């Protein structure tokens, strides 16, 4: 199942890329939301090969997810591989400079079920794809707002 969302961010491409590649910031965000996260790599510098193991509750059940950065291009693209016992997939983030102060953020994800219960869950997602897409658009809008807020006030970062 594929999902795509686009948001325009009032910040230069490099500022958006730098914000998105501040992986320690994302680790803190995940922990604040109640999930456990641990790095699975020993890389000294951010780049392809980085990985995280996440544990969180979803729909009342404990879930596990392995996320691995498989590609990062400073011109504005990142690609992640996602794996869990029931779902596999990829996520791609692309940045496009619309002007010197405006960037388009595009997030694409493709998820595939690996188990029968996951297939049934994906079937229900297909039926509610409009609501799921709306929630995804709202979440990416919040992300764009965070980036803009941090860009306007870099000293508070």
C-alpha positions in Angstrom: 0.0 0.0 0.0 1.4 3.4 -1.0 1.0 6.7 0.6 2.3 10.1 -0.5 2.1 13.5 1.1 3.5 16.9 0.1 4.1 20.0 2.2 5.6 23.4 1.3 8.0 24.6 4.0 9.0 28.2 4.4 12.7 27.5 4.8 15.7 26.9 2.5 16.3 23.4 1.2 19.6 23.1 3.2 17.9 24.1 6.5 15.1 21.6 5.9 17.6 18.8 5.1 19.7 19.7 8.2 16.6 19.6 10.4 15.5 16.2 8.9 19.0 14.7 9.4 19.2 15.6 13.0 18.5 12.0 14.0 19.2 12.6 17.7 16.3 15.0 17.7 14.0 12.4 16.2 15.2 9.9 18.8 14.1 12.3 21.5 10.8 12.9 19.8 10.1 9.2 19.7 10.9 8.8 23.4 8.7 11.7 24.4 5.8 9.8 22.7 6.4 6.8 24.9 8.3 4.5 22.6 11.6 2.8 23.2 14.3 3.4 20.7 17.9 2.2 20.4 20.5 2.5 17.7 21.6 -0.7 16.0 24.7 0.7 14.3 28.0 1.9 15.5 28.6 4.6 12.8 30.4 7.7 14.1 28.9 10.0 11.4 25.3 10.1 10.2 24.8 8.3 6.9 23.6 5.1 5.1 23.8 2.1 7.4 22.3 3.9 10.4 19.6 1.9 12.1 17.1 2.0 14.9 15.1 -0.6 16.8 11.7 0.8 18.0 9.3 -0.7 20.5 5.9 0.9 21.0 2.3 0.1 21.6 -0.2 0.3 18.8 -3.8 -0.7 19.1 -3.1 -2.1 22.6 -0.4 -4.5 21.5 3.4 -4.2 21.7 5.0 -3.7 18.3 8.6 -3.8 17.1 10.0 -2.0 14.1 13.5 -1.9 12.6 14.3 1.3 10.6 17.5 1.5 8.5 18.8 4.5 6.5 19.7 3.1 3.1 20.3 6.3 1.2 21.0 9.9 1.9 21.8 12.6 -0.7 22.6 16.1 0.6 20.8 17.5 -2.5 17.6 16.5 -0.7 16.7 12.8 -0.7 16.6 10.1 2.0 15.5 6.6 1.8 14.6 4.3 4.7 13.9 0.6 4.9 11.2 -0.6 7.4 10.9 -4.1 8.8 8.7 -5.7 11.5 7.5 -9.2 12.1 4.2 -8.4 10.2 5.0 -5.5 7.9 7.9 -4.5 5.6 8.4 -1.4 3.5 10.3 1.6 2.4 9.9 5.3 3.0 11.5 8.1 0.9 11.8 11.7 1.7 12.5 14.1 -1.1 13.2 17.9 -1.0 12.7 20.3 -3.9 13.8 23.9 -3.7 10.8 26.0 -4.9 12.6 29.3 -4.2 15.6 30.3 -2.1 13.4 30.4 1.0 10.8 27.7 0.2 11.1 24.0 0.0 8.7 21.2 -1.0 8.8 18.2 1.3 7.5 15.0 -0.2 7.2 11.8 1.8 6.4 8.6 0.0 5.9 5.2 1.8 5.1 1.8 0.6 4.2 -0.9 3.1 3.6 -4.6 2.4 2.0 -7.1 4.8 3.9 -10.2 5.8 1.3 -12.0 7.8 -2.4 -12.8 7.4 -3.5 -10.5 10.2 -1.5 -7.7 8.6 -3.2 -8.4 5.3 -6.6 -8.0 7.0 -5.4 -4.8 8.6 -4.3 -3.4 5.2 -7.6 -4.3 3.7 -9.3 -2.2 6.4 -6.8 0.6 5.6 -7.8 0.4 1.9 -11.4 1.0 2.9 -10.5 4.0 5.0 -7.7 5.4 2.7 -9.2 8.8 2.6 -9.2 9.2 6.4 -5.7 7.7 6.6 -4.4 10.1 3.9 -6.0 13.0 5.8 -4.2 12.1 9.0 -0.9 11.7 7.1 -1.4 15.1 5.6 -2.1 16.6 9.0 1.0 14.9 10.5 3.3 16.1 7.7 1.8 19.6 8.1 2.8 19.6 11.8 6.3 18.4 10.8 6.5 21.3 8.3 5.3 23.7 11.0 8.0 22.4 13.4 10.7 22.9 10.7 9.5 26.4 10.0 9.4 27.2 13.7 12.9 26.0 14.2 14.2 27.8 11.2 12.7 31.1 12.4 14.3 30.6 15.9 17.6 28.8 15.4 19.0 29.9 18.7 16.4 28.0 20.7 17.4 24.7 19.0 
